[in-house]
Amino acid sequence: MSVSYYKMAQEHVWKGGFYSALCVYAFSCAQSSGTLLTWSAIVGVLMAICFFQEITLLIQRRHLPPGRYGLPLMGEVPWFVIGNKMNFGAFTAERKKKWGSIFHVSIPFTATIVSEQDDLHWLFQMERKGFVEAAWPSSVAAILGPGAIANVFGEQHRRIRSFFQPWFSPAFVENYLVVVDVTVQEQLNEWSALSSSSTLSSDVFKLFALRLFFAASFGKVDEQMLITFHDNFKTWLGGFISLTGTVRVPGSPFDQAMAARDRILTTIDQVIDQFEKENPEGSDRAQNTVIGRCVYASGEEGLCFDRSQLKDILLNLIFAGHDTTTGAMGSVIYHLAHHAEARAALEEEINNFFSKSTSLDMEKLKSAPILNAIIWETLRVDPPVLAGPRSTRQDLVYKNFRFPKDSSIFYNIYLAATDPNEYKYRPLEFDFRRFLPQDHKLYDPTIWNHKEARDIVDPAQGRANYPIFGGGSRSCLGKHFALLELRVFLVRLFQNYELSVVKETKVWLPICTWNVEFQLTKKTT
């Protein structure tokens, strides 16, 4: 019997004793009133149920992952909200320190967290074998919609991914370079003009990322439509953290998110109708844009989307195509504002690699060592998505822990990317030198614990020690497009503007980022 089991047992013994005492007291009050149909009796029954639930858990927990279940209905929410102020990183790090790399949480969803490289590797392996599948909390699944890629499984999921894969492959993403570059330069120039009279908040990144995604993937940008999407997606995203589950309590974040979802789908309906009117099947935009591929899908990969599924898929693509990029932009701005040596090195590299008067070269963007090291390190320290949900399709056993069928397992991206076993040198701190090539003049070999470690942790490959873009069969489809956006954004920003950040606030959920207030001033030389 392990020490961990005794720690877990203490919670259930204390809670069981408390419930049994309340149960006895409630029934004694009911008996003294002369009737069993009283509130006291109802409370007594509920306490009896809670007591037997604790006894059951006490027996079962010997072979289940350690951790706390917290209070009835609320779980560990009070500790998460009040004690940790919704700091997901600190909350899970504390529990990992106490329980180990595999532990149970209840905030309010109940799940097992796995947090180290070998744990993630096992989980992804189980997924490839079909023993595990993606499974979002019920409230998130409802907000995404039944037809969303995130909610589709098995062969249907494979077909949808294969359908979209060519449009987000490294080779095809190069076709988006010109439109991304033009959009970035126009936006930075607009921000610079606005900054002359006031500061800007990182909220502008959301509309900017939407504009980038629409310009590249839809081939056309309607500004009023973007503003509508922007406002509704902010409300929609707020429903990801739902304390009411899928119950639409009037005015609750989930209720507001579902209402925003309806408005988003209405706008998508209008987008589809307008696209079909302006771009008949066989036209250039019908054949060479993501929306054209969706609208005129005709049996490719055995797919033919009905209007309802098409709207859910487009909602999912728009969300994935802009919200995580928004988070990454805020974080990279924050880190470069606070690390002068990284910023100076980046500006020097940009001046040497890229010319203001010529178009950007894709190969140079992908090979610029400091530019990419800064992006990789930003995403490691502040991953926009903090965890990935999975569910077991059958009983599994791993490291002597039992995972019954339908168990919820979250792989913790933040803990994996800051694991001191992999990143021994100041794992929680930003240091872009961590991902520089070993022959670079700024590379510091003392950052890694041994000579081969730098090669083992390869962010471009996205292994279990750097799961920023997910893993298994659910790795991020738009990874290369997101990297293109960030590369072009940073090059054009520091090539032409001076940046000053005047205020910053860390946000952990639903997207991990730094909300910053900043100003841009155009360089004179």
Salt bridges, closest charged atoms under 4 A:
GLU11 OE2 - LYS15 NZ 3.28
GLU54 OE1 - HIS12 ND1 2.66
GLU54 OE2 - LYS15 NZ 3.32
GLU76 OE2 - ARG95 NE 2.95
GLU94 OE1 - ARG95 NH1 3.56
GLU116 OE2 - LYS96 NZ 3.38
ASP118 OD2 - LYS399 NZ 3.06
ASP119 OD1 - LYS399 NZ 2.86
GLU127 OE1 - ARG390 NE 3.20
GLU133 OE1 - ARG393 NE 3.76
GLU155 OE2 - ARG158 NH2 2.67
GLU155 OE2 - ARG159 NE 3.48
ASP181 OD1 - ARG492 NE 2.82
ASP203 OD2 - HIS230 NE2 3.67
ASP203 OD1 - LYS234 NZ 3.52
GLU223 OE1 - ARG211 NH2 2.75
ASP231 OD1 - HIS230 ND1 3.01
ASP255 OD1 - ARG248 NE 3.00
ASP269 OD1 - ARG307 NH1 2.44
ASP269 OD2 - LYS311 NZ 3.11
ASP273 OD1 - ARG307 NH2 3.22
GLU276 OE1 - ARG307 NH2 3.57
GLU278 OE1 - LYS220 NZ 3.01
GLU300 OE1 - ARG293 NH1 2.84
GLU301 OE1 - ARG158 NH2 3.99
ASP312 OD1 - ARG261 NH2 2.90
ASP323 OD1 - LYS206 NZ 2.59
ASP323 OD2 - HIS322 NE2 3.47
GLU347 OE2 - ARG343 NE 3.94
GLU347 OE2 - LYS523 NZ 3.80
GLU348 OE2 - LYS441 NZ 3.69
GLU363 OE2 - LYS366 NZ 3.45
GLU377 OE1 - ARG380 NE 2.82
GLU377 OE2 - ARG434 NE 3.05
ASP382 OD2 - HIS335 NE2 2.59
ASP382 OD1 - LYS506 NZ 2.80
ASP406 OD2 - LYS405 NZ 3.63
ASP419 OD1 - LYS96 NZ 3.68
ASP431 OD2 - ARG433 NH2 2.72
ASP444 OD2 - ARG433 NH1 3.37
GLU452 OE1 - HIS450 ND1 3.47
GLU498 OE1 - ARG343 NH2 3.90
GLU504 OE1 - HIS338 NE2 3.15
